[in-house]
Amino acid sequence: MIMVVGEYIKKESDESNFIDGLGFKVCKEVARLGTSVSLETLISSDETGLTVLDDLVTDGVLFDPMLCNCGLPSSCFNKHERLLDGTSATCISEEQLLNSCSNYDDIKVIHFGSFSSFIDPSSNSLMKVMKLVDPSPVFYFNPDINEVDLKNIPLFEDKSKFFIENSDIIQLDDDFLRLIYPRIKKEQRLDAFQNEYEHINIVYLCESMITFISSKNAVDGMVVKKPFESKRDDLSPLVAGVFLAKLHDYEAFGDDLSDPIFKYDEKLISDTLDAIISEIDC
């Protein structure tokens, strides 16, 4: 199964109210494709939390009942404030997260990123649990952070470095590369990243191309590129959800009898990127 450690956020505007959040959206994408997935986050007892819980049940997303009915408020973004600190999105403890992981014996991948991965105490909890989960799953880091979000994140560089160094796959975009390499020219940032972090596989999403780049440590290195055209905003959850669901179902993260491992070939990656493009075009 795929575990998503992440947040849900209520977005409010004069035009509409809706539930957002990277973790919430990724797990729904995975579940939509019929792959077993859980969302690990505190779920508030407030109206927003109850709506989220109903959504998860409807979509077949697993969750830890012990994380439900939390007394903290749900995170909320509106034109007046961005409420994150002290909310259900960012306050899961190390013990709670580790207990949630122990509920399953078939975790192949843990996807994480965005606010809950950078803001304490949830960030600190995740950093500790990554070292404790046994057997260690494949870690998929999806930062999904931009300059506006950065104002909420202390110790951004240190945390980014830790998560990159301890992950197997990272989903990159130009926003994140600009944040970690502000003094390097745009066209040189991806190369700089690959040279600094040779161990990690890359899913690189830009305006009109999705690219998989195997780690520099791979025996058979590969680069697979697929162009696409889309005016859709916020493709990050869809890309991550389809990539993980398809590869999980192809047993690229190991089968029921083996410990998690990321194994792939060029055709498998090509087929997976084609599936992502097909979903983008829907």
Backbone as CSV, one residue per row, in Angstrom:
resi,resn,N_x,N_y,N_z,CA_x,CA_y,CA_z,C_x,C_y,C_z
1,MET,0.824,-1.195,0.000,0.000,0.000,0.000,0.871,1.262,0.000
2,ILE,0.248,2.388,-0.299,0.912,3.686,-0.299,0.402,4.487,0.891
3,MET,1.309,5.027,1.675,0.937,5.896,2.785,1.257,7.341,2.412
4,VAL,0.301,8.215,2.636,0.488,9.643,2.391,0.478,10.358,3.737
5,VAL,1.587,10.976,4.074,1.670,11.782,5.291,1.514,13.236,4.850
6,GLY,0.435,13.873,5.236,0.204,15.212,4.722,-0.987,15.893,5.341
7,GLU,-1.388,16.987,4.744,-2.389,17.848,5.371,-3.600,18.069,4.468
8,TYR,-4.673,18.475,5.098,-5.802,19.051,4.370,-5.959,20.487,4.861
9,ILE,-6.435,21.352,3.984,-6.584,22.776,4.289,-7.889,23.275,3.695
10,LYS,-8.645,23.999,4.466,-9.847,24.625,3.928,-9.460,25.938,3.269
11,LYS,-9.811,26.101,1.999,-9.556,27.337,1.262,-10.867,28.122,1.171
12,GLU,-10.846,29.368,1.610,-12.040,30.209,1.610,-11.808,31.443,0.749
13,SER,-12.793,31.777,-0.073,-12.744,33.011,-0.857,-14.165,33.539,-1.004
14,ASP,-14.283,34.695,-1.606,-15.612,35.258,-1.832,-16.420,34.401,-2.802
15,GLU,-15.724,33.666,-3.676,-16.408,32.887,-4.702,-16.745,31.470,-4.248
16,SER,-15.857,30.836,-3.461,-16.070,29.431,-3.126,-15.279,29.024,-1.893
17,ASN,-15.685,27.927,-1.296,-14.963,27.264,-0.224,-14.711,25.825,-0.655
18,PHE,-13.501,25.324,-0.431,-13.213,23.943,-0.810,-12.058,23.409,0.027
19,ILE,-11.907,22.071,0.010,-10.833,21.422,0.760,-9.647,21.222,-0.172
20,ASP,-8.506,21.705,0.253,-7.273,21.601,-0.514,-6.238,20.881,0.355
21,GLY,-5.001,20.944,-0.054,-3.918,20.312,0.705,-3.286,19.196,-0.103
22,LEU,-1.969,19.181,-0.183,-1.267,18.210,-1.015,-1.583,16.781,-0.607
23,GLY,-1.452,16.470,0.689,-1.691,15.100,1.130,-3.099,14.641,0.813
24,PHE,-4.080,15.489,1.085,-5.485,15.178,0.834,-5.711,14.871,-0.645
25,LYS,-5.131,15.679,-1.526,-5.372,15.520,-2.958,-4.610,14.328,-3.541
26,VAL,-3.392,14.078,-3.066,-2.623,12.946,-3.579,-3.315,11.628,-3.233
27,CYS,-3.760,11.488,-1.975,-4.378,10.218,-1.594,-5.673,9.983,-2.367
28,LYS,-6.399,11.036,-2.695,-7.615,10.880,-3.485,-7.290,10.457,-4.919
29,GLU,-6.186,10.961,-5.473,-5.766,10.542,-6.808,-5.391,9.056,-6.810
30,VAL,-4.642,8.627,-5.806,-4.242,7.220,-5.720,-5.467,6.328,-5.575
31,ALA,-6.375,6.706,-4.687,-7.584,5.905,-4.450,-8.455,5.842,-5.697
32,ARG,-8.529,6.930,-6.439,-9.337,6.971,-7.661,-8.891,5.911,-8.659
33,LEU,-7.605,5.579,-8.643,-7.063,4.582,-9.560,-7.128,3.169,-8.991
34,GLY,-7.724,3.025,-7.809,-7.963,1.706,-7.242,-6.820,1.118,-6.454
35,THR,-5.824,1.919,-6.120,-4.671,1.444,-5.349,-4.881,1.725,-3.865
36,SER,-4.478,0.796,-3.026,-4.640,0.948,-1.577,-3.791,2.103,-1.064
37,VAL,-4.444,3.018,-0.316,-3.744,4.218,0.146,-4.323,4.668,1.472
38,SER,-3.470,5.219,2.319,-3.912,5.791,3.592,-3.443,7.235,3.691
39,LEU,-4.210,8.049,4.404,-3.808,9.421,4.722,-3.554,9.498,6.218
40,GLU,-2.345,9.905,6.573,-1.983,10.006,7.982,-1.841,11.481,8.348
41,THR,-2.854,11.992,9.030,-2.863,13.368,9.506,-3.881,13.458,10.626
42,LEU,-3.737,14.421,11.499,-4.782,14.657,12.485,-6.016,15.205,11.773
43,ILE,-7.179,14.669,12.131,-8.433,15.118,11.521,-9.272,15.780,12.607
44,SER,-9.523,17.055,12.428,-10.191,17.855,13.456,-11.644,17.427,13.659
45,SER,-12.148,17.711,14.853,-13.564,17.451,15.162,-14.468,18.558,14.651
46,ASP,-13.889,19.603,14.044,-14.716,20.704,13.555,-15.420,20.316,12.249
47,GLU,-16.205,21.215,11.712,-17.010,20.916,10.526,-16.148,20.529,9.325
48,THR,-15.015,21.214,9.165,-14.126,20.888,8.058,-13.568,19.486,8.204
49,GLY,-13.152,19.120,9.416,-12.632,17.788,9.656,-13.656,16.703,9.372
50,LEU,-14.904,16.945,9.742,-15.968,15.968,9.478,-16.212,15.822,7.975
51,THR,-16.108,16.924,7.253,-16.250,16.869,5.798,-15.125,16.050,5.173
52,VAL,-13.897,16.267,5.647,-12.747,15.508,5.161,-12.923,14.022,5.443
53,LEU,-13.335,13.708,6.653,-13.523,12.312,7.029,-14.554,11.637,6.129
54,ASP,-15.642,12.326,5.860,-16.674,11.789,4.977,-16.122,11.559,3.573
55,ASP,-15.286,12.496,3.104,-14.658,12.353,1.781,-13.757,11.123,1.725
56,LEU,-12.958,10.929,2.755,-12.041,9.795,2.779,-12.803,8.475,2.749
57,VAL,-13.861,8.388,3.542,-14.674,7.169,3.570,-15.305,6.921,2.201
58,THR,-15.857,7.963,1.608,-16.510,7.844,0.297,-15.534,7.369,-0.773
59,ASP,-14.296,7.885,-0.724,-13.315,7.565,-1.758,-12.523,6.293,-1.472
60,GLY,-12.736,5.683,-0.319,-12.023,4.455,0.007,-10.597,4.668,0.466
61,VAL,-10.310,5.846,1.019,-8.979,6.134,1.559,-8.934,5.662,3.013
62,LEU,-7.909,4.893,3.366,-7.746,4.428,4.737,-7.253,5.570,5.626
63,PHE,-7.506,5.450,6.917,-7.032,6.441,7.890,-6.972,5.780,9.252
64,ASP,-6.259,6.410,10.161,-6.111,5.903,11.518,-7.200,6.520,12.389
65,PRO,-8.145,5.724,12.907,-9.212,6.282,13.746,-8.690,7.036,14.964
66,MET,-7.486,6.663,15.430,-6.924,7.329,16.599,-6.496,8.763,16.298
67,LEU,-6.409,9.114,15.019,-6.046,10.477,14.644,-7.266,11.349,14.378
68,CYS,-8.460,10.762,14.491,-9.694,11.497,14.230,-10.198,12.202,15.495
69,ASN,-11.143,13.083,15.305,-11.775,13.804,16.419,-10.772,14.628,17.211
70,CYS,-9.797,15.182,16.509,-8.766,16.010,17.136,-9.371,17.337,17.596
71,GLY,-8.959,17.801,18.761,-9.490,19.048,19.303,-8.903,20.309,18.696
72,LEU,-7.839,20.160,17.883,-7.245,21.321,17.222,-8.092,21.732,16.023
73,PRO,-8.060,23.000,15.655,-8.834,23.429,14.485,-8.196,22.949,13.190
74,SER,-9.003,22.865,12.138,-8.471,22.588,10.805,-7.740,23.818,10.278
75,SER,-6.735,23.583,9.447,-6.046,24.694,8.793,-6.993,25.401,7.836
76,CYS,-6.814,26.712,7.710,-7.712,27.490,6.861,-6.941,28.639,6.210
77,PHE,-7.086,28.770,4.904,-6.518,29.891,4.173,-7.655,30.750,3.642
78,ASN,-7.595,32.039,3.912,-8.556,32.975,3.333,-7.836,34.289,3.039
79,LYS,-8.566,35.304,2.643,-7.922,36.556,2.245,-7.335,37.305,3.433
80,HIS,-7.681,36.912,4.642,-7.188,37.604,5.834,-5.991,36.898,6.482
81,GLU,-5.940,35.553,6.403,-4.885,34.831,7.118,-4.622,33.468,6.490
82,ARG,-3.462,32.912,6.864,-3.102,31.548,6.491,-2.822,30.812,7.794
83,LEU,-3.832,30.133,8.292,-3.751,29.481,9.603,-3.136,28.093,9.459
84,LEU,-1.911,27.924,9.977,-1.210,26.641,9.909,-0.713,26.189,11.276
85,ASP,0.003,27.067,11.976,0.549,26.707,13.284,-0.577,26.369,14.255
86,GLY,-0.373,25.299,14.995,-1.350,24.913,16.003,-2.627,24.330,15.441
87,THR,-2.576,23.836,14.207,-3.758,23.229,13.588,-3.546,21.729,13.394
88,SER,-4.603,21.066,12.967,-4.515,19.620,12.747,-3.498,19.267,11.665
89,ALA,-3.211,20.179,10.760,-2.304,19.888,9.647,-0.860,19.718,10.087
90,THR,-0.462,20.397,11.153,0.972,20.477,11.471,1.320,20.002,12.874
91,CYS,0.428,19.279,13.520,0.671,18.947,14.936,0.690,17.453,15.242
92,ILE,0.817,16.591,14.249,0.913,15.172,14.554,2.237,14.903,15.274
93,SER,2.190,14.068,16.282,3.387,13.786,17.086,4.139,12.586,16.519
94,GLU,5.384,12.451,16.955,6.195,11.299,16.550,5.503,9.998,16.954
95,GLU,5.002,9.942,18.181,4.342,8.723,18.658,3.102,8.400,17.832
96,GLN,2.302,9.413,17.527,1.093,9.187,16.741,1.428,8.673,15.345
97,LEU,2.409,9.286,14.707,2.770,8.887,13.354,3.374,7.488,13.332
98,LEU,4.211,7.192,14.306,4.818,5.863,14.369,3.758,4.798,14.636
99,ASN,2.793,5.112,15.508,1.706,4.171,15.767,0.880,3.921,14.506
100,SER,0.654,4.974,13.732,-0.092,4.815,12.483,0.661,3.902,11.522
101,CYS,1.972,4.081,11.426,2.771,3.220,10.553,2.694,1.755,10.986
102,SER,2.622,1.520,12.293,2.580,0.146,12.799,1.243,-0.536,12.542
103,ASN,0.245,0.231,12.091,-1.054,-0.375,11.783,-1.026,-1.206,10.508
104,TYR,0.013,-1.021,9.703,0.083,-1.692,8.404,1.384,-2.486,8.310
105,ASP,1.308,-3.623,7.642,2.517,-4.426,7.435,2.907,-4.494,5.959
106,ASP,2.295,-3.633,5.146,2.563,-3.686,3.701,2.811,-2.307,3.112
107,ILE,3.409,-1.411,3.878,3.702,-0.068,3.368,4.879,-0.148,2.407
108,LYS,4.625,0.169,1.141,5.682,0.154,0.131,6.277,1.541,-0.081
109,VAL,5.439,2.566,0.007,5.873,3.934,-0.263,5.261,4.869,0.768
110,ILE,6.032,5.854,1.208,5.482,6.967,1.980,5.705,8.242,1.177
111,HIS,4.607,8.883,0.804,4.646,10.164,0.113,4.477,11.274,1.138
112,PHE,5.273,12.328,1.040,5.145,13.453,1.969,5.620,14.719,1.278
113,GLY,5.200,15.857,1.824,5.626,17.136,1.285,4.712,18.253,1.748
114,SER,4.965,19.445,1.260,4.204,20.641,1.574,4.306,21.007,3.054
115,PHE,3.280,21.670,3.590,3.384,22.326,4.899,3.692,21.372,6.044
116,SER,3.006,20.232,6.103,3.181,19.338,7.244,4.588,18.767,7.325
117,SER,5.325,18.804,6.218,6.696,18.302,6.231,7.708,19.350,6.657
118,PHE,7.312,20.623,6.658,8.261,21.691,6.956,7.977,22.421,8.262
119,ILE,6.761,22.317,8.786,6.385,23.086,9.967,6.298,22.170,11.182
120,ASP,6.981,22.523,12.253,6.946,21.730,13.491,5.622,21.932,14.225
121,PRO,5.182,20.904,14.990,5.906,19.672,15.323,5.816,18.552,14.292
122,SER,4.938,18.652,13.307,4.788,17.542,12.364,6.073,17.282,11.582
123,SER,6.800,18.334,11.224,8.052,18.167,10.491,9.051,17.361,11.304
124,ASN,9.219,17.720,12.552,10.143,17.008,13.425,9.713,15.563,13.611
125,SER,8.404,15.332,13.715,7.883,13.970,13.868,8.244,13.124,12.653
126,LEU,8.035,13.680,11.474,8.328,12.948,10.246,9.818,12.655,10.128
127,MET,10.658,13.624,10.452,12.105,13.421,10.354,12.558,12.266,11.244
128,LYS,11.976,12.146,12.425,12.348,11.058,13.339,11.793,9.722,12.874
129,VAL,10.543,9.721,12.430,9.897,8.465,12.033,10.552,7.878,10.785
130,MET,11.048,8.728,9.884,11.726,8.222,8.688,12.898,7.319,9.044
131,LYS,13.513,7.567,10.180,14.655,6.768,10.610,14.235,5.506,11.368
132,LEU,12.964,5.415,11.752,12.513,4.342,12.639,11.658,3.279,11.957
133,VAL,11.018,3.623,10.840,10.129,2.668,10.184,10.937,1.478,9.657
134,ASP,10.481,0.272,10.004,11.188,-0.945,9.623,10.178,-2.012,9.196
135,PRO,10.303,-2.561,7.968,11.324,-2.233,6.964,11.099,-0.844,6.366
136,SER,12.177,-0.237,5.960,12.082,1.122,5.442,11.366,1.140,4.095
137,PRO,10.317,1.956,3.964,9.631,2.058,2.673,10.419,2.928,1.699
138,VAL,9.937,3.009,0.473,10.450,3.975,-0.495,9.875,5.338,-0.108
139,PHE,10.719,6.333,0.076,10.261,7.671,0.463,10.190,8.563,-0.773
140,TYR,8.998,9.138,-0.991,8.737,10.011,-2.137,8.496,11.416,-1.600
141,PHE,9.454,12.293,-1.838,9.418,13.665,-1.322,8.867,14.588,-2.401
142,ASN,7.785,15.280,-2.070,7.118,16.184,-3.009,7.008,17.552,-2.332
143,PRO,8.064,18.381,-2.389,8.093,19.621,-1.601,6.889,20.530,-1.832
144,ASP,6.553,20.790,-3.095,5.381,21.605,-3.456,5.323,22.895,-2.636
145,ILE,6.428,23.599,-2.636,6.568,24.834,-1.859,7.014,25.965,-2.786
146,ASN,6.442,27.154,-2.603,6.869,28.308,-3.386,7.269,29.456,-2.462
147,GLU,7.583,30.595,-3.027,8.111,31.712,-2.233,7.093,32.260,-1.246
148,VAL,5.819,32.240,-1.599,4.781,32.687,-0.663,4.737,31.764,0.549
149,ASP,4.787,30.451,0.289,4.754,29.484,1.387,5.978,29.585,2.284
150,LEU,7.098,29.976,1.712,8.367,29.969,2.427,8.343,30.860,3.671
151,LYS,7.503,31.872,3.661,7.416,32.780,4.806,6.958,32.058,6.073
152,ASN,6.306,30.907,5.900,5.805,30.145,7.036,6.800,29.101,7.553
153,ILE,7.966,29.011,6.912,8.832,27.858,7.160,10.194,28.267,7.708
154,PRO,10.436,28.049,8.990,11.783,28.248,9.532,12.674,27.053,9.184
155,LEU,13.958,27.260,9.168,14.928,26.192,8.904,14.666,25.481,7.585
156,PHE,14.215,26.211,6.579,13.837,25.595,5.302,15.001,24.832,4.669
157,GLU,16.173,25.451,4.602,17.307,24.815,3.938,17.724,23.535,4.640
158,ASP,17.801,23.561,5.977,18.206,22.375,6.732,17.209,21.234,6.544
159,LYS,15.930,21.560,6.606,14.920,20.513,6.471,14.885,19.960,5.051
160,SER,15.003,20.837,4.073,15.032,20.371,2.688,16.191,19.402,2.473
161,LYS,17.343,19.762,2.972,18.524,18.912,2.803,18.315,17.553,3.469
162,PHE,17.749,17.553,4.672,17.499,16.279,5.359,16.563,15.399,4.554
163,PHE,15.454,15.963,4.099,14.465,15.160,3.394,15.001,14.657,2.056
164,ILE,15.758,15.481,1.350,16.324,15.032,0.080,17.312,13.894,0.323
165,GLU,18.171,14.062,1.313,19.195,13.049,1.584,18.595,11.722,2.043
166,ASN,17.408,11.756,2.620,16.796,10.537,3.155,15.631,10.020,2.310
167,SER,15.496,10.531,1.105,14.434,10.090,0.220,15.006,9.314,-0.962
168,ASP,14.121,8.576,-1.623,14.502,7.787,-2.791,14.082,8.462,-4.095
169,ILE,12.963,9.178,-4.048,12.425,9.851,-5.219,12.001,11.251,-4.799
170,ILE,12.281,12.225,-5.641,11.807,13.579,-5.377,11.047,14.092,-6.591
171,GLN,9.940,14.765,-6.354,9.196,15.419,-7.426,9.578,16.889,-7.426
172,LEU,10.296,17.291,-8.450,10.856,18.635,-8.523,10.057,19.516,-9.476
173,ASP,10.058,20.802,-9.194,9.599,21.804,-10.156,10.526,23.010,-10.063
174,ASP,10.306,23.970,-10.945,11.204,25.127,-10.995,11.097,26.010,-9.758
175,ASP,9.927,26.045,-9.131,9.766,26.839,-7.910,10.712,26.353,-6.814
176,PHE,10.741,25.043,-6.596,11.596,24.496,-5.539,13.064,24.651,-5.894
177,LEU,13.420,24.403,-7.141,14.816,24.566,-7.541,15.280,26.003,-7.350
178,ARG,14.412,26.961,-7.616,14.772,28.367,-7.422,14.988,28.666,-5.942
179,LEU,14.200,28.041,-5.077,14.341,28.284,-3.640,15.653,27.739,-3.084
180,ILE,16.093,26.598,-3.589,17.314,26.018,-3.021,18.579,26.449,-3.760
181,TYR,18.414,26.965,-4.992,19.562,27.472,-5.741,19.270,28.874,-6.278
182,PRO,19.068,29.843,-5.405,18.681,31.183,-5.866,19.778,31.909,-6.635
183,ARG,21.032,31.502,-6.445,22.142,32.211,-7.081,22.626,31.530,-8.368
184,ILE,21.953,30.450,-8.733,22.330,29.725,-9.948,21.322,30.024,-11.047
185,LYS,21.787,30.123,-12.281,20.898,30.390,-13.403,19.877,29.262,-13.560
186,LYS,18.697,29.634,-14.018,17.587,28.677,-14.118,17.975,27.418,-14.881
187,GLU,18.636,27.575,-16.015,18.948,26.433,-16.862,20.027,25.520,-16.276
188,GLN,20.670,25.961,-15.188,21.733,25.168,-14.573,21.298,24.514,-13.258
189,ARG,20.106,24.831,-12.776,19.701,24.372,-11.441,19.484,22.867,-11.367
190,LEU,18.859,22.294,-12.364,18.611,20.851,-12.336,19.916,20.067,-12.335
191,ASP,20.877,20.490,-13.147,22.193,19.842,-13.152,22.869,19.972,-11.792
192,ALA,22.752,21.148,-11.190,23.347,21.355,-9.867,22.730,20.405,-8.847
193,PHE,21.426,20.239,-8.930,20.745,19.326,-8.003,21.238,17.892,-8.198
194,GLN,21.306,17.440,-9.437,21.754,16.075,-9.705,23.179,15.840,-9.219
195,ASN,24.018,16.826,-9.373,25.409,16.668,-8.943,25.536,16.656,-7.423
196,GLU,24.654,17.384,-6.752,24.730,17.418,-5.291,24.093,16.188,-4.658
197,TYR,23.036,15.667,-5.273,22.299,14.533,-4.694,22.256,13.389,-5.705
198,GLU,23.357,12.656,-5.790,23.497,11.635,-6.817,22.641,10.402,-6.562
199,HIS,22.169,10.226,-5.334,21.466,8.996,-4.981,19.985,8.995,-5.346
200,ILE,19.414,10.158,-5.654,17.963,10.278,-5.699,17.431,10.282,-7.137
201,ASN,16.304,9.611,-7.314,15.594,9.611,-8.589,14.688,10.839,-8.651
202,ILE,14.517,11.385,-9.846,13.827,12.667,-10.001,12.627,12.533,-10.923
203,VAL,11.499,13.065,-10.475,10.351,13.299,-11.344,10.257,14.812,-11.477
204,TYR,10.576,15.324,-12.670,10.686,16.762,-12.882,9.509,17.251,-13.714
205,LEU,8.743,18.163,-13.127,7.554,18.690,-13.793,7.769,20.158,-14.120
206,CYS,7.732,20.489,-15.409,7.779,21.886,-15.806,6.542,22.193,-16.650
207,GLU,6.502,23.333,-17.273,5.274,23.799,-17.914,4.742,22.863,-18.987
208,SER,5.604,22.250,-19.749,5.139,21.437,-20.871,5.852,20.097,-20.995
209,MET,6.508,19.649,-19.922,7.273,18.411,-19.986,7.292,17.750,-18.608
210,ILE,7.145,16.419,-18.622,7.398,15.652,-17.409,8.552,14.710,-17.712
211,THR,9.529,14.682,-16.810,10.761,13.947,-17.049,11.095,13.075,-15.849
212,PHE,11.462,11.819,-16.128,12.014,10.964,-15.077,13.509,10.834,-15.312
213,ILE,14.286,11.095,-14.261,15.741,10.993,-14.331,16.191,10.044,-13.228
214,SER,16.765,8.925,-13.603,17.226,7.980,-12.590,18.419,8.543,-11.841
215,SER,18.662,8.009,-10.672,19.772,8.497,-9.857,21.096,8.255,-10.567
216,LYS,22.064,9.066,-10.259,23.386,8.893,-10.857,24.064,7.619,-10.357
217,ASN,23.540,7.052,-9.286,24.093,5.811,-8.746,23.493,4.576,-9.407
218,ALA,22.493,4.769,-10.264,21.838,3.624,-10.899,22.792,2.923,-11.859
219,VAL,22.678,1.597,-11.919,23.528,0.815,-12.820,23.220,1.170,-14.270
220,ASP,21.931,1.205,-14.598,21.498,1.577,-15.949,20.760,2.911,-15.868
221,GLY,21.495,4.004,-16.038,20.887,5.315,-15.942,19.939,5.582,-17.099
222,MET,18.923,6.397,-16.831,17.969,6.705,-17.896,17.360,8.073,-17.677
223,VAL,16.957,8.664,-18.777,16.173,9.892,-18.778,15.005,9.653,-19.727
224,VAL,13.785,9.779,-19.223,12.587,9.586,-20.042,11.780,10.877,-19.996
225,LYS,11.519,11.457,-21.173,10.796,12.725,-21.259,9.485,12.546,-22.013
226,LYS,8.438,13.208,-21.515,7.146,13.177,-22.178,6.568,14.598,-22.211
227,PRO,6.362,15.147,-23.400,5.758,16.479,-23.500,4.249,16.411,-23.331
228,PHE,3.667,17.511,-22.899,2.217,17.586,-22.791,1.788,19.037,-22.921
229,GLU,0.501,19.230,-23.172,-0.077,20.567,-23.212,-1.261,20.598,-22.260
230,SER,-1.260,21.568,-21.378,-2.360,21.674,-20.425,-2.403,23.074,-19.829
231,LYS,-3.602,23.558,-19.607,-3.795,24.833,-18.928,-4.221,24.622,-17.476
232,ARG,-4.212,23.377,-17.032,-4.636,23.072,-15.670,-3.620,23.587,-14.660
233,ASP,-4.112,24.108,-13.552,-3.248,24.532,-12.458,-3.027,23.375,-11.497
234,ASP,-1.960,23.440,-10.750,-1.708,22.505,-9.660,-1.741,21.056,-10.125
235,LEU,-0.820,20.698,-11.013,-0.728,19.327,-11.499,0.031,18.409,-10.540
236,SER,0.678,18.976,-9.535,1.531,18.195,-8.653,0.829,16.988,-8.022
237,PRO,-0.374,17.130,-7.442,-1.030,15.957,-6.833,-1.369,14.877,-7.853
238,LEU,-1.822,15.287,-9.033,-2.155,14.303,-10.057,-0.911,13.535,-10.499
239,VAL,0.181,14.239,-10.758,1.414,13.588,-11.193,1.890,12.589,-10.141
240,ALA,1.945,13.013,-8.887,2.405,12.126,-7.825,1.469,10.933,-7.658
241,GLY,0.162,11.198,-7.655,-0.798,10.126,-7.428,-0.760,9.071,-8.513
242,VAL,-0.729,9.491,-9.779,-0.714,8.531,-10.883,0.626,7.799,-10.937
243,PHE,1.717,8.526,-10.770,3.050,7.910,-10.783,3.135,6.802,-9.733
244,LEU,2.728,7.102,-8.526,2.831,6.118,-7.446,1.858,4.970,-7.627
245,ALA,0.624,5.264,-7.995,-0.379,4.204,-8.143,0.017,3.228,-9.249
246,LYS,0.421,3.743,-10.399,0.775,2.869,-11.513,1.992,2.008,-11.185
247,LEU,3.037,2.628,-10.642,4.235,1.858,-10.331,3.988,0.860,-9.202
248,HIS,3.138,1.236,-8.239,2.777,0.295,-7.170,2.081,-0.923,-7.762
249,ASP,1.146,-0.701,-8.676,0.407,-1.815,-9.263,1.272,-2.656,-10.187
250,TYR,2.320,-2.057,-10.762,3.287,-2.809,-11.567,4.318,-3.530,-10.689
251,GLU,4.176,-3.405,-9.356,5.094,-3.988,-8.365,6.510,-3.441,-8.494
252,ALA,6.612,-2.185,-8.933,7.927,-1.547,-9.008,8.488,-1.224,-7.627
253,PHE,7.622,-1.244,-6.596,8.074,-0.999,-5.229,8.145,-2.290,-4.426
254,GLY,8.159,-3.424,-5.108,8.233,-4.719,-4.453,6.875,-5.399,-4.401
255,ASP,6.909,-6.720,-4.250,5.665,-7.484,-4.170,5.343,-7.806,-2.716
256,ASP,4.290,-8.593,-2.519,3.825,-8.893,-1.161,4.843,-9.689,-0.353
257,LEU,5.774,-10.333,-1.011,6.735,-11.196,-0.316,8.094,-10.542,-0.119
258,SER,8.257,-9.315,-0.585,9.568,-8.671,-0.500,9.482,-7.349,0.237
259,ASP,10.600,-6.928,0.789,10.679,-5.606,1.403,10.620,-4.540,0.315
260,PRO,10.216,-3.321,0.674,10.119,-2.250,-0.327,11.450,-1.983,-1.022
261,ILE,11.372,-1.814,-2.327,12.542,-1.494,-3.133,12.051,-0.843,-4.418
262,PHE,12.760,0.143,-4.915,12.358,0.805,-6.148,13.101,0.156,-7.304
263,LYS,12.368,-0.616,-8.112,12.960,-1.291,-9.262,12.131,-0.950,-10.496
264,TYR,12.798,-0.669,-11.589,12.094,-0.164,-12.759,12.937,-0.417,-13.998
265,ASP,12.308,-0.276,-15.166,13.044,-0.274,-16.425,12.473,0.850,-17.289
266,GLU,13.091,1.078,-18.424,12.709,2.231,-19.235,11.281,2.121,-19.753
267,LYS,10.853,0.914,-20.156,9.489,0.753,-20.661,8.466,1.019,-19.564
268,LEU,8.753,0.536,-18.363,7.842,0.735,-17.236,7.689,2.222,-16.926
269,ILE,8.788,2.941,-16.892,8.726,4.377,-16.633,8.008,5.097,-17.774
270,SER,8.300,4.710,-19.011,7.651,5.332,-20.154,6.138,5.122,-20.106
271,ASP,5.710,3.902,-19.800,4.275,3.605,-19.706,3.622,4.413,-18.582
272,THR,4.343,4.575,-17.482,3.805,5.323,-16.349,3.655,6.803,-16.686
273,LEU,4.652,7.377,-17.338,4.541,8.781,-17.749,3.431,8.964,-18.786
274,ASP,3.258,7.986,-19.672,2.147,8.044,-20.625,0.806,8.060,-19.894
275,ALA,0.710,7.272,-18.825,-0.523,7.242,-18.034,-0.785,8.600,-17.388
276,ILE,0.274,9.259,-16.926,0.121,10.592,-16.341,-0.378,11.575,-17.398
277,ILE,0.240,11.546,-18.578,-0.185,12.450,-19.649,-1.638,12.205,-20.017
278,SER,-2.036,10.932,-20.061,-3.429,10.597,-20.375,-4.380,11.196,-19.345
279,GLU,-3.994,11.153,-18.069,-4.833,11.713,-17.015,-4.869,13.242,-17.091
280,ILE,-3.742,13.852,-17.441,-3.697,15.305,-17.589,-4.636,15.756,-18.707
281,ASP,-4.698,14.965,-19.761,-5.509,15.310,-20.922,-6.997,15.069,-20.722
282,CYS,-7.374,14.386,-19.635,-8.793,14.073,-19.409,-9.616,15.338,-19.187
